[in-house]
Amino acid sequence: MKPTALSVEALLKMKAAGEKIAVLTAYDASMTQHLENAGVEVILVGDSLGMVVQGHDSTLPVTVDDMIYHCRLVARARQRALLIVDMPYHSYTCAEEARANAQRLIAEGGADMVKLEGAGPVLEAITAIIDAGIPVCGHLGLLPQSIEELGGYKVQGREQAAADRMLADAQALQAAGVDMVVLECIPSSLGKRITGAVSMATIGIGAGPDCDGQVLVLYDLLGLTPGKRPRFSKDFLTEMGPGKGISEAVQAYVKAVKSGEFPAPEHGFK
C-alpha cells in the first residue's frame, strides 16, 4: 500500500462518524486519475470488466490473470484511494486456492484488499485469506458470480426468512474478520437493518441510502454501458449537460453520495 493511501481503519472511522464513503470501479490508469482527482475513497477493480470491457454476457469468464492485469493498471495511477480487487469466479473454491490467488492479486496486482461473494461455504476461504494477512471485503445480496443459481438479476432478501439469513450472513462475515461488505440489489429497509447491526462498513449498490457508502460501475455513471441501465445506477455525465466531462461527472457523484442525494428513492427497492 502506498503511504498516502487510505486504510481500512480510516474507512471504519468514517462509518463511525456518519461520513459517507464514495466507491467507484476502475479498470485502467486514465480513469483512475479522474477518480483520484474527485476524491473517491475506494476504487474497486471489479470483475464487471468481463461485461463492460471484455464484452462477455456475465462476469463468469473473467480469470485471475485478467484481474491482476487490470488491477496493476489501476495501481499505477492510484494515490490516496483504498484499492480493492474482485476475486473472480472459481478462484476461491477451497481455502488453499483462495489464499494463493489472493496473494497473487495483492503481490502482482498491487491491491490492498480482495472481495469475495457470499458467506456460508465461502467462510473457510475467507478465514484462510485473512490468516495470510490480507484484508477481505464481502459481498451479499445479488451475487453476479451465482447468477445462474439465483435465476437471473433479481432483488434479493425481500422475504423475511431471506432477509434474516442475509443479516446472519453479514454477522458471520464480520465474525470471520471481514471489515467491509458490498450489499447489492436488496430492499432499502434491509440495507438499513444490516448497516445498523454490524460494525464493518457497508457499501450499497441498489441497497438504499442508509448504507455507509455507495458504489457504481463507472461505465454506468458515464452512460457508456450498452443496453438498459440498471435501476440503481445514474448517468451523471448526461445529466450534467453539454460541455461537461468525466471529471465533473465523477465529482458530481462523490458530492451526491456525501450529501445523501444519491441514491434517491427511485434508485432503490422495496
N, C-alpha and C positions, 0 to 999 in steps of 0.2 A: 504494500500500500504506500502511495506517495505520502510524504509527511504532511501535506496540506489537505489530504482527503478527509472527509467526514468519517467518523467512526460510528459503529452500531450504537455505542453508548450515547453519542450525540443525538441520534435519532430517537432513542428512548427518552432522552430528556425533553425533546420536542413534544413527544406524546404527553409526558407528564405536565408540561406547561400549556398544553392545548394548542400548540402551533402546528398547523397542517404541513404535511410532508408532500412535496411535489416530485413525482416519479414519471419518467418517460422512457420508452425504448429507444435504442440507437443501434446501428449496425456498422457504422463507418466513422472515420475520423472527422470528416467535414460536418456531419450532422451533430456529432458530439460537441464540437466547438460552439454551435448555436445553443445547445442545451446548457453548456457551462456558462456562457455569457448571460443566459437568462436566469441563472441561479437555481437550476434544478438540483435537488439534494441527492437524488438517487437515479442512476442510469441502469436500465435493465437491458442486457443483450438477450432478447427473448428468442425462443425457438419459433416465434411468429415469423421470423425471417424466412422460414420454409415456405410460407404463403406469400408474403409481401415482397420478398426479394427473389426467391428461387422459383416461384410460380407453381408450387405444389397445391393440392386441394386441402391439405391438412399439415400439421406440424410433424407428423409421424416419420417422414423420410429424413429428417434432419439428423446429422451424425455429430458425434463428439468433435471430430476434426473440423466440421463446419463451425461449431460453436467456438472452438479455440481460435480459428482464423478470424472470425468477426469480432470476438472479444479482444483479440490482440490489436485490431484496428482502432477500436474504441479506447482501449487502454493507452494508446499512444497520445491521444488528444485529451484524455481525462485529466483534470487538475484537482478539483475540490469534491466532486460528487462521489458517493459510495458506488462501487461498480459491482453489480450482481449479474450472474450469468445463469441461464437455464441449463439444467441437465436434461438432455434430450431423451426421447422415448427409448426404452430398453437399455439405458445407460446406468441404471441402478436396480437391477433385478435381484441382486444379492449384495450383502454387506461388503464383501471383498471388491467386487466390481465397482460398487458405488464409491468406495474410498479411493480406489485407483483413478477413476475418471474424475472425481472431484479434485484430486491432487493435480491432475493434468490441467484442468481448467484454471486452477489458481496459478500453477507454476508456468505453464506455457501461454495461457490466455491473459494472465495479469488481472484476474478478477479478485475482489475482496470477499465475495460470498457466493454460494451456489443456491439455486432454487430447485426444489423438487415438488412434484404434485402428489397430493393425497396424504393419508395418515395410515393407521392400522398396519397393513403389511409392509409399509414403507418405513416404519419407525426403526426397524433394525438397521436399515441402510443409513438413516439419518443419524442414529447413535454412532455408527462407525465413522461417519464423516466428522461429526463433532468431536469424537475422541481423537481424531487426527489433527485437531486444532483448527478446523475450517468452519466458519460461521455458516448457518443454514437459514434460508427463507423458505417457509412453507407455502402451500397453495391449496385452497379449499374452494368448494362450490363447483362451478363448471370447470372441468379438467380437460383441456383440449387433447391431451395425450390419451384420454379414455373416452373420446367422443363416440366411438362405436358402441362401447358398453352402455353409455348414457343415452343412446338413441338419438343423437343429434344435439344441436346447440339449443338447450332448453334451460330455463331458470331452475335452479336447484334450491332445495330447502323450503319449499312452500308448505308442505305438510308438517304438522307439529313433530311427528316422530323423526322426520328427516332433519328438521331444524335442531332438535335435541341432539341427534347424532353428530351434526356438524359442530355444535358447541363442544361436545365431548371430544371430538377430534382436535379442535383448536386447543383445548386444555391439555390433551395428550402431547401435542406438538410442543407446547410450552414446557411441559414436564420433561420432555426429552432434551431440552436445551435450545429450542428454536427461538430466535429473537424477533422475527418478523414473519407475517403471513399475508399473502395476497388472497383476497376474497372476491371471487368472480361470479357475476350473474346470480345473485341471491336477493331475496326481498330486503328492502332498505331497513325494515324493522329487525331482521336477523343480523344485518351488518352492525347495527347499533348495539344489539344484545351481545354479540361476540366481542366487540370492541370494549364494552364496559366490563366484561368478565375476565379479560386477560391483561397481563402487563406487557406482553410483546406488542410491537407496533402493527396495526392492521392497515393494509393498503387496498383500497377498493377499486374495482373496475366493474361498474354495474352493481354496486353493493350499498348505494346510498351515501348521503352526505356526512354521516356520523363516524365513518372510518377515520383513522388517524392521518391518512394520506390518500392520494389518488394516483392511478397510473392509467395511461392511454398508450396505444400503439401510435408512434409518431406519425406514421403514414395516414392514419385516420384523422389525426389533428390537422394535418395539412391537406386533407381532401385528395390524397393520392391513391388510396386503396380502391381498386376497381369494384364495381358492383354495389350492392346495398351496404350502406354504412351501419354498423351496429347501433342499436338504440342508445346504448350507454356512452357512445362517443359523441364528439362535437367537432365540426370543421371550423376551427378558429381562424384559419387563413382566409377562407371565403367570406366569413362574417366581417372581417376587418375591412374589406372592400379594396378597390384598386389602389395601387401604389404602395401596398404593404407587402412585406416579405416574411421569410421563415423566422427570422429573429423576433420580429414583432408578434407573430402568431404564438411562438413559444413563450414569450414574455407575458402575453395575454392569458395563456393557460396557467402559468405559475401564479399570476395575480389572482385569477379566478379561483384557483384551489385555495390559496392563502386566505382569501376573503370569505370563502364559503359559497361563492356564487356558482361554482361548479363542484359537483354535479347538481343541476336543478331537478325538480321533481320529475320532469319528462325524461330524464336520463336513468331513472330508477325503476324498480319493480315492486309490486305489492305481493 
